[in-house]
Amino acid sequence: MHKYFVIIPLLIIVGFILIGAKPTIEKPTPQDVKLKGNILCLAEEMKELYNVDLDDERQHLYGFKTDKDKYFTLLRTSLSKALFVDKRLHEKDLIINGRVFPNSQLLEVLRFMSIRDGVVHELYYYCDTCFIRTVAPGNCDCCQAPVVLMERPLNTDSLIPSP
């Protein structure tokens, strides 16, 4: 009989623990997107649209405005660096392939192209000396000469393979 006085409370405690245990929840995954639009400073856009009182010493908060007037904040990665530092890209209509993270408007850029005269163009930086393509402006990793922004129609013959 004494055994039951010990075992029954233990079984009750184990039962409460099992009832309170939460099932494992699957972590949401980023959504793959293909967006058309332009690079802009989100802070300046919000100032223009909604009269936000911005600090004079602010830095740009770069984002992407789609052709459907939806805004995304750009994450700065090695693949998106050019969108932050090359102001010429801010003047182009772009197509961005990337990922949007769950419960956010954060956009990770995986690839970007331009649209010019209705034709999709690949964008990359190129060293004429070493025949090397890169995804960001700066100097060639090999010869240290400045790389040049290239904009070529997609699906055209080229002696330089796509990265």
Secondary structure, 3 states (H helix, E strand, C coil): CHHHHHHHHHHHHHHHHHHHCCCCCCCCCCEEEEEEEEEEEHHHHHHHHHCCCCCCCCCCCEEEEECCCCEEEECCCCCCHHHHHCHHHHHCEEEEEEEECCCCCEEEEEEEEEEECCEEEEEEEEECCCCEEECCCCECCCCCCECEEEEEECCCCCCCCCC
